[in-house]
């Protein structure tokens, strides 16, 4: 079986996005962290189960085993849904579960891959899951194959020089601070990062692809918050996305100056 080290998605416009697939060592480390978390939770809850053991030791042992598997599956489902494909272990090791077609990760996929974790773990220490990963081209365990998901590395973000990228040009959107606040609430960090990435790579794109890409991005963000026509007058789709990135990444201080990104807690917009 030929293995690949990268996960590639080609958009209808011909633009290729690539992410590095997670290796077995990284996945094992993430699994180890998650296992410690589940064992810690199980130990705490077993204190309550122990009370049952005074009367029926066999029942208490069965309850403890069921509790472990319930926590193990529920832990993965809950965190992967809340943290968009990450558990505590995956977040520390910088891994993420994503849809194999590059689409949004659905709850059904999270449920499937975590329910089949019990099969992947058989007969112990992920023997079945590890064997399937070795045979899978993308390093997918059984749960990933059924749920159509892959595990990728989350790249360490490198923050571009926004002052140079945006050139401190006049931004007509700043005349509407209430709409900017609404925009920052509705735009996720991932969506903002995608718009910023498009601006950074715009000179590498074919002219036709560049126009189509920014037209789609502009339509996507305009659907979230609609600015008045006078704020958009004379703006191309690319200029609109540039202004949008400016207000998301460089909020003005009380003195009216754009706050440097280095003064903020993260690379993306604040969300509530």
C-alpha positions as CSV (number, residue, x, y, z in Angstrom):
1,X,0.0,0.0,0.0
2,X,1.4,3.4,-1.1
3,X,1.2,5.9,1.8
4,X,0.9,9.7,1.3
5,X,2.2,12.3,3.8
6,X,-0.1,15.1,2.7
7,X,-3.9,15.7,2.5
8,X,-4.8,17.6,-0.7
9,X,-8.0,19.2,-1.7
10,X,-8.7,20.8,-5.1
11,X,-11.5,23.4,-5.3
12,X,-13.7,23.7,-8.3
13,X,-11.6,26.8,-9.3
14,X,-8.5,24.6,-9.5
15,X,-6.9,25.9,-6.2
16,X,-5.1,23.2,-4.2
17,X,-4.9,23.3,-0.4
18,X,-2.6,20.8,1.3
19,X,-2.2,19.8,4.9
20,X,0.3,17.3,6.4
21,X,-1.3,14.1,7.6
22,X,-0.7,13.1,11.2
23,X,2.0,10.5,11.7
24,X,1.6,7.4,14.0
25,X,3.9,8.8,16.7
26,X,2.0,12.1,17.0
27,X,-1.3,10.2,17.1
28,X,0.0,7.9,19.8
29,X,1.1,10.9,21.9
30,X,-2.3,12.5,21.5
31,X,-4.0,9.2,22.4
32,X,-1.8,8.9,25.5
33,X,-2.8,12.3,26.8
34,X,-6.5,11.6,26.2
35,X,-6.2,8.2,27.9
36,X,-4.7,9.9,31.0
37,X,-7.6,12.4,31.0
38,X,-10.2,9.6,30.8
39,X,-8.5,7.5,33.4
40,X,-8.4,10.5,35.7
41,X,-12.1,11.1,35.2
42,X,-12.8,7.4,35.7
43,X,-10.9,7.3,39.0
44,X,-12.9,10.2,40.4
45,X,-16.3,8.7,39.3
46,X,-15.3,5.2,40.5
47,X,-15.2,6.6,44.0
48,X,-19.0,6.7,43.8
49,X,-19.2,3.3,42.2
50,X,-17.2,1.9,45.1
51,X,-20.1,2.6,47.4
52,X,-22.1,0.0,45.4
53,X,-19.2,-2.4,45.8
54,X,-19.9,-2.9,49.5
55,X,-23.1,-4.8,48.7
56,X,-22.4,-6.2,45.2
57,X,-18.7,-6.3,44.2
58,X,-19.4,-8.0,40.9
59,X,-21.9,-5.3,39.9
60,X,-19.5,-2.5,40.9
61,X,-16.8,-4.0,38.7
62,X,-19.1,-4.2,35.7
63,X,-20.3,-0.6,36.3
64,X,-16.7,0.6,36.5
65,X,-15.9,-1.1,33.1
66,X,-19.0,0.3,31.4
67,X,-18.2,3.7,32.9
68,X,-14.7,3.7,31.4
69,X,-16.0,3.0,27.9
70,X,-18.8,5.5,28.2
71,X,-16.3,8.2,29.3
72,X,-13.8,7.2,26.6
73,X,-16.4,7.5,23.8
74,X,-18.3,10.4,25.2
75,X,-15.0,12.3,25.9
76,X,-14.0,12.0,22.2
77,X,-17.5,12.9,20.9
78,X,-17.9,15.9,23.1
79,X,-14.5,17.5,22.6
80,X,-14.2,16.8,18.9
81,X,-17.6,18.5,18.4
82,X,-16.9,21.5,20.7
83,X,-13.3,22.0,19.5
84,X,-13.9,21.3,15.8
85,X,-12.2,17.9,15.5
86,X,-9.8,18.2,18.5
87,X,-9.5,16.6,21.9
88,X,-7.2,17.8,24.6
89,X,-4.5,15.4,23.4
90,X,-4.9,16.4,19.8
91,X,-4.9,20.1,20.7
92,X,-1.6,19.7,22.7
93,X,0.1,17.8,19.8
94,X,-1.5,20.1,17.2
95,X,-3.7,17.5,15.4
96,X,-7.2,17.8,14.1
97,X,-9.9,15.5,12.6
98,X,-11.2,16.8,9.3
99,X,-13.6,15.5,6.6
100,X,-11.8,13.5,4.0
101,X,-13.4,15.6,1.2
102,X,-12.6,19.0,2.8
103,X,-16.2,19.6,3.8
104,X,-17.5,20.7,7.2
105,X,-17.1,17.9,9.8
106,X,-20.6,16.7,10.7
107,X,-21.8,15.4,14.1
108,X,-22.6,12.0,12.5
109,X,-18.9,11.6,11.5
110,X,-17.8,12.4,15.0
111,X,-20.2,9.9,16.4
112,X,-19.2,7.1,14.0
113,X,-15.5,7.4,14.4
114,X,-15.8,7.4,18.2
115,X,-18.2,4.5,18.4
116,X,-15.9,2.4,16.3
117,X,-13.0,3.3,18.6
118,X,-14.1,0.3,20.6
119,X,-13.4,-2.0,17.6
120,X,-10.2,-0.2,16.7
121,X,-8.9,-0.9,20.3
122,X,-9.4,-4.7,20.0
123,X,-7.9,-6.9,21.2
124,X,-5.9,-4.2,23.1
125,X,-3.7,-1.1,22.5
126,X,-5.4,-0.3,19.2
127,X,-4.2,-3.4,17.4
128,X,-7.0,-3.4,14.9
129,X,-6.8,0.4,14.4
130,X,-3.0,0.3,14.1
131,X,-3.2,-2.5,11.5
132,X,-5.8,-0.6,9.5
133,X,-3.7,2.6,9.6
134,X,-0.7,0.7,8.2
135,X,-2.8,-0.6,5.3
136,X,-4.6,2.7,4.7
137,X,-3.1,5.1,2.2
138,X,-4.0,8.1,4.4
139,X,-3.2,6.5,7.7
140,X,-6.9,6.1,8.6
141,X,-8.1,3.8,11.3
142,X,-11.3,1.8,10.9
143,X,-13.4,4.6,12.5
144,X,-11.9,7.1,10.1
145,X,-12.6,5.0,7.0
146,X,-16.3,4.5,8.0
147,X,-16.7,8.2,9.0
148,X,-14.8,9.4,6.0
149,X,-12.4,11.5,8.1
150,X,-8.6,11.9,8.3
151,X,-6.3,13.3,11.0
152,X,-4.0,16.1,10.0
153,X,-1.4,18.3,11.6
154,X,-2.4,21.8,12.5
155,X,0.4,24.0,11.1
156,X,2.0,26.6,13.4
157,X,0.6,29.9,12.2
158,X,3.1,32.5,11.0
159,X,1.6,36.0,11.3
160,X,2.3,38.1,8.2
161,X,3.1,41.8,8.5
162,X,-0.4,43.2,8.3
163,X,0.9,46.8,8.2
164,X,2.7,46.0,4.9
165,X,0.0,43.7,3.6
166,X,-2.9,46.2,4.1
167,X,-0.7,49.3,3.7
168,X,-2.9,51.3,6.1
169,X,-5.3,52.3,3.3
170,X,-8.6,54.0,3.9
171,X,-11.2,51.5,5.1
172,X,-14.8,52.5,4.5
173,X,-16.1,49.7,6.7
174,X,-14.7,51.5,9.8
175,X,-17.5,54.1,9.6
176,X,-19.9,51.4,11.0
177,X,-18.4,50.1,14.3
178,X,-21.7,48.4,15.3
179,X,-21.6,46.3,12.1
180,X,-17.9,45.5,12.7
181,X,-18.7,44.3,16.2
182,X,-21.5,42.1,14.8
183,X,-19.1,40.8,12.1
184,X,-16.4,39.9,14.7
185,X,-19.1,37.9,16.6
186,X,-20.2,35.9,13.5
187,X,-16.9,35.2,11.8
188,X,-14.9,32.3,13.2
189,X,-11.1,32.3,13.5
190,X,-10.9,29.7,10.8
191,X,-12.9,31.9,8.3
192,X,-10.8,34.9,9.1
193,X,-7.6,33.0,8.6
194,X,-8.8,31.8,5.2
195,X,-9.5,35.3,4.1
196,X,-6.0,36.4,5.4
197,X,-4.4,33.4,3.7
198,X,-6.1,34.4,0.4
199,X,-4.6,37.9,0.6
200,X,-1.2,36.6,1.4
201,X,-1.2,34.2,-1.6
202,X,-3.1,36.4,-4.1
203,X,-0.1,37.1,-6.3
204,X,0.5,33.4,-6.7
205,X,-2.9,32.8,-8.2
206,X,-4.0,32.8,-11.8
207,X,-5.8,36.1,-12.6
208,X,-9.1,34.2,-13.3
209,X,-8.8,32.1,-10.2
210,X,-8.0,35.2,-8.2
211,X,-11.1,37.0,-9.2
212,X,-13.3,34.0,-8.6
213,X,-11.8,33.2,-5.2
214,X,-12.3,36.7,-3.9
215,X,-15.8,36.9,-5.3
216,X,-16.7,33.8,-3.4
217,X,-15.1,35.1,-0.2
218,X,-16.8,38.5,-0.5
219,X,-20.2,36.8,-1.0
220,X,-19.6,34.5,2.0
221,X,-18.8,37.4,4.4
222,X,-21.4,39.7,3.0
223,X,-24.0,37.1,3.8
224,X,-23.0,37.2,7.5
225,X,-23.2,41.0,7.9
226,X,-24.6,43.4,5.2
227,X,-22.9,46.8,5.1
228,X,-24.6,49.9,3.6
229,X,-24.2,50.5,-0.1
230,X,-22.1,53.6,0.4
231,X,-19.5,51.6,2.4
232,X,-19.1,49.2,-0.6
233,X,-19.3,51.8,-3.4
234,X,-16.3,51.4,-5.7
235,X,-14.9,48.4,-3.9
236,X,-13.9,45.3,-5.8
237,X,-14.4,41.9,-4.1
238,X,-10.7,41.8,-3.3
239,X,-10.7,45.3,-1.8
240,X,-13.7,44.3,0.3
241,X,-12.0,41.2,1.6
242,X,-8.9,43.3,2.4
243,X,-11.0,45.8,4.3
244,X,-12.7,43.0,6.1
245,X,-9.4,41.4,7.2
246,X,-8.2,44.8,8.4
247,X,-11.2,45.3,10.8
248,X,-11.0,41.7,12.0
249,X,-7.3,41.6,12.7
250,X,-6.7,45.2,13.6
251,X,-9.4,46.7,15.8
252,X,-8.9,50.3,16.6
253,X,-8.1,51.4,20.1
254,X,-9.8,54.2,22.0
255,X,-7.4,56.7,20.3
256,X,-8.6,55.7,16.8
257,X,-5.4,53.8,15.9
258,X,-5.3,50.3,14.6
259,X,-4.1,48.0,17.4
260,X,-1.2,45.8,16.4
261,X,-2.0,42.1,16.2
262,X,0.9,41.4,18.6
263,X,-1.2,43.0,21.4
264,X,-4.0,40.5,20.9
265,X,-4.4,37.1,22.4
266,X,-4.6,35.1,19.2
267,X,-4.2,35.3,15.4
268,X,-8.0,35.4,14.7
269,X,-10.9,37.6,15.6
270,X,-12.4,37.5,19.0
271,X,-15.6,35.5,19.2
272,X,-18.3,35.4,21.8
